Amino acid sequence: MCRSIKVLRRPAAFATDDEISAAALQFVRKVSGFQKPSRSNQAAFDGAVREIAGATHRLLDSLVRGRSGQGTAAGHEAGL
């Protein structure tokens, strides 16, 4: 496991869009082995970053928070 991966979700705060995008980019870089893709691979690289960021948003929006059983969608979108 990569030790430099930072925790994005804290109990009292939600990851920002910028944090999610940065984490998705870091993941794609680690998996692909490329810090910066060639021009011929740029579209695939960018598409993977978008897909992973989207999956991360869906995950965070579906998590149940606290004892109330509330989903986090409203809180995540509002940045709460």
Beta strands, then each sheet from edge to edge (+ up, - down):
strand 1: 64-65
strand 2: 70-71
sheet 1: 1+ 2-
end
